[in-house]
Amino acid sequence: MTTASDLRSGKTHRDENFPVASWIIRPEHRPLILAFYNFVRTADDIADHPSLAADEKLRLLDLLEAELAGQGDTQDVAVALRRAFAARAMPPRHALDLLAAFRMDVTKLRYENWDELIHYCRYSAMPVGRFLLDVHGESIATWPASDAICAALQINNHLQDCGKDYKALNRVYLPRDTLAEFGATVEMLGEPKASAPLLACLHKLAARNAALLDEGRDLNSGVKDFRLGLEIALIQAFADRIVRMLRERDPLSERVHLSPLELLGCSISAIAGETGRRMLGRHPASKSAAGA
């Protein structure tokens, strides 16, 4: 029997734009975080599978949801997450929200405006941050700042992969109204290099995303767990560098991912900065959208 896990793309937590259950996170939290990641990555890979029919994708996503709820034991990632949640007496609501986003990926190929994109991020990205905060016992008062960061991370990824998403899946997250504002079309995403109108559209969206990322700048001041604070600082540093690239480069023809050396530099700077901030009790420094 083919299981959902058999359809994984091969991407792991080490291939993401942000750290997942890194050594910084307390060891007691890592098994649950990795179980959550493996479930989510499997569901995401199903939604993005290049050859599965839409109805089969939806069937498998429904199966993952059913087994997460205890209705069967054939899907290893669902069973593992179900047991991990039970061990911590945590509800599966954040995983269920993500499944709703993956169903949208199967059925919705275009977004009309920024608000529609943010609505998608409410299910595709924000639950990840909320889950991590819940695992650490943080207050729900931290959710709004986390939501902004997570949505910005998602949109960074949309901009990085805009050409690939269009060519492989005919899926376009760039809002239609912003494309139209610059006279760009979705077909331009199929070219090896972005045209002037498309590049202007992409750079505007990147600038808007930099401002969204800045809305979450205060998250660390509300997070009590020191090690989670370090992880968040890393994520923010990586996202800042990526959005800066996206504001200056063409994701169709230029590199918009961090090199190992850049990852190391960001990590050292972020850890040092967050450690110093907590020792001195300072408020996180704000960055304007123009300087992100």
TAFENDA-V865188 format. One record per residue. N is the residue number from 0. OMEGA is omega in degrees with one decimal (NA if undefined). D_CENTER is the distance of its C-alpha to the mean C-alpha in Angstrom with 1 decimal. Layout:
N/OMEGA/D_CENTER, N/OMEGA/D_CENTER
This chain:
0/175.8/30.6, 1/177.3/27.3, 2/178.3/24.4, 3/-178.6/20.8, 4/178.6/20.2, 5/-176.6/22.6, 6/179.0/20.3, 7/-179.5/17.5, 8/-174.2/16.7, 9/177.7/17.4, 10/179.1/14.0, 11/-179.6/13.7, 12/179.3/11.8, 13/-177.2/13.8, 14/-176.6/12.3, 15/177.1/8.7, 16/-174.7/8.2, 17/-178.9/8.4, 18/177.8/11.0, 19/179.3/10.9, 20/-179.2/14.3, 21/179.4/15.9, 22/-179.6/19.6, 23/-177.6/19.1, 24/179.7/18.1, 25/-175.4/21.3, 26/-177.5/22.5, 27/-179.3/23.2, 28/-171.3/19.5, 29/-179.9/18.2, 30/179.2/19.6, 31/-179.6/18.0, 32/179.5/14.5, 33/175.8/15.1, 34/177.7/16.5, 35/-179.3/13.6, 36/-177.9/11.3, 37/176.1/14.1, 38/-176.9/14.4, 39/179.6/10.9, 40/178.3/10.9, 41/180.0/14.4, 42/178.8/13.8, 43/-180.0/11.0, 44/174.8/13.7, 45/-179.1/16.3, 46/-177.3/14.9, 47/-175.4/14.5, 48/-172.8/17.9, 49/-174.8/20.2, 50/178.2/23.4, 51/175.0/22.9, 52/-176.7/24.5, 53/-177.9/22.5, 54/177.1/24.8, 55/176.0/24.2, 56/-179.2/20.5, 57/178.0/21.0, 58/-179.4/23.6, 59/176.4/21.5, 60/176.0/18.7, 61/179.3/21.7, 62/177.0/23.1, 63/179.4/20.1, 64/-178.5/20.2, 65/-177.5/23.9, 66/172.7/24.0, 67/179.1/21.4, 68/176.8/24.1, 69/-177.1/26.8, 70/178.7/28.2, 71/-177.4/28.7, 72/-177.3/28.0, 73/-175.3/27.3, 74/-170.9/23.6, 75/-177.3/23.1, 76/178.2/19.4, 77/179.8/20.2, 78/-179.3/23.3, 79/-179.6/21.8, 80/178.1/19.2, 81/-179.2/21.9, 82/178.8/24.2, 83/176.0/21.8, 84/-178.2/21.2, 85/-179.8/25.0, 86/-179.6/25.8, 87/-178.3/24.0, 88/179.4/25.1, 89/175.9/21.6, 90/-177.4/21.0, 91/-168.4/18.4, 92/-177.9/17.2, 93/175.6/13.5, 94/179.0/13.5, 95/176.1/15.6, 96/179.7/13.4, 97/175.8/10.7, 98/176.7/13.7, 99/178.1/14.7, 100/-178.6/11.6, 101/173.5/12.5, 102/175.5/16.0, 103/178.9/15.2, 104/-179.9/13.9, 105/-169.2/17.3, 106/-175.3/19.4, 107/-174.5/18.0, 108/-177.9/18.0, 109/179.1/18.5, 110/-172.7/17.5, 111/-173.5/20.5, 112/-178.3/19.2, 113/-178.2/16.6, 114/176.7/17.2, 115/179.6/16.4, 116/178.3/13.1, 117/176.0/12.4, 118/175.8/13.8, 119/-179.7/11.5, 120/176.7/8.5, 121/-179.4/10.8, 122/-174.1/10.4, 123/-171.8/7.2, 124/-175.4/5.0, 125/179.2/8.1, 126/179.9/9.6, 127/178.1/7.6, 128/179.6/9.1, 129/177.0/12.2, 130/-179.1/12.7, 131/178.2/12.8, 132/178.1/15.1, 133/178.7/17.2, 134/-177.8/17.6, 135/178.4/19.0, 136/-179.6/21.2, 137/-178.2/19.9, 138/175.3/21.1, 139/174.9/19.4, 140/177.9/20.5, 141/-174.7/17.5, 142/-176.7/15.1, 143/178.6/15.5, 144/176.9/14.6, 145/179.3/11.5, 146/-179.1/10.6, 147/179.7/11.1, 148/-177.0/9.1, 149/177.2/5.9, 150/179.6/7.0, 151/176.3/7.9, 152/179.7/5.0, 153/-177.8/4.1, 154/171.1/7.8, 155/-178.7/8.4, 156/177.0/7.1, 157/-178.8/9.3, 158/177.6/12.0, 159/-171.6/12.1, 160/-172.3/12.5, 161/179.1/14.5, 162/-179.2/17.7, 163/179.9/16.6, 164/-179.6/15.0, 165/-174.7/18.3, 166/-176.0/20.6, 167/-170.3/19.3, 168/-174.0/18.3, 169/-179.4/19.9, 170/-177.1/16.6, 171/178.4/16.2, 172/178.4/13.6, 173/-177.4/15.8, 174/-178.4/17.9, 175/-176.9/21.4, 176/177.8/23.1, 177/173.3/21.7, 178/-177.7/22.6, 179/-179.7/26.0, 180/-177.6/26.5, 181/-179.4/26.7, 182/179.2/28.5, 183/178.1/25.7, 184/179.6/25.2, 185/-179.2/22.6, 186/178.1/25.1, 187/179.0/24.8, 188/178.9/21.4, 189/-178.7/23.6, 190/179.1/25.5, 191/179.9/25.2, 192/-178.0/25.1, 193/173.0/23.9, 194/-179.9/26.9, 195/178.9/27.7, 196/-179.4/26.6, 197/-179.9/23.3, 198/177.2/22.7, 199/177.6/23.7, 200/-179.0/21.3, 201/-179.1/18.3, 202/176.7/19.5, 203/179.5/20.0, 204/177.5/16.4, 205/178.3/15.3, 206/178.4/17.8, 207/178.9/16.7, 208/174.7/13.1, 209/177.9/14.9, 210/177.1/16.7, 211/177.7/13.8, 212/179.7/12.4, 213/178.3/16.0, 214/179.3/16.2, 215/-173.6/14.3, 216/-176.4/16.7, 217/-174.7/18.8, 218/-176.5/16.5, 219/-178.2/18.3, 220/178.7/21.6, 221/-178.3/20.9, 222/-176.4/19.6, 223/-175.7/22.7, 224/-175.5/21.6, 225/-176.6/22.2, 226/174.0/20.2, 227/176.7/17.0, 228/176.7/17.9, 229/179.4/18.0, 230/179.1/14.6, 231/178.4/13.2, 232/176.5/15.5, 233/-178.3/14.2, 234/179.6/10.6, 235/-179.3/12.2, 236/178.5/14.6, 237/-178.2/12.3, 238/178.1/10.4, 239/-178.6/14.0, 240/-178.9/15.4, 241/-178.8/13.0, 242/175.5/13.5, 243/176.2/17.2, 244/-176.9/17.3, 245/178.2/16.0, 246/-175.3/18.6, 247/-171.1/21.3, 248/177.5/20.7, 249/-177.7/20.6, 250/176.9/17.5, 251/-173.5/20.0, 252/-177.4/22.4, 253/179.1/21.2, 254/176.5/18.9, 255/174.6/15.7, 256/-178.2/14.3, 257/175.3/15.6, 258/176.4/18.8, 259/179.3/19.7, 260/177.6/22.1, 261/177.0/19.6, 262/179.4/17.3, 263/179.9/20.4, 264/177.8/21.6, 265/-176.9/18.5, 266/-179.3/18.5, 267/-178.9/22.2, 268/-177.5/22.1, 269/-179.6/19.3, 270/178.8/21.1, 271/-178.7/24.4, 272/-179.1/23.4, 273/177.1/21.9, 274/178.5/24.9, 275/-179.8/27.3, 276/-178.3/25.9, 277/178.5/26.2, 278/-177.2/29.6, 279/179.0/30.8, 280/-177.5/29.2, 281/174.3/27.8, 282/178.8/25.4, 283/178.8/22.2, 284/178.4/23.1, 285/174.4/21.8, 286/176.8/21.0, 287/177.0/21.9, 288/-178.4/19.9, 289/-175.9/22.6, 290/-177.2/22.3, 291/NA/18.6
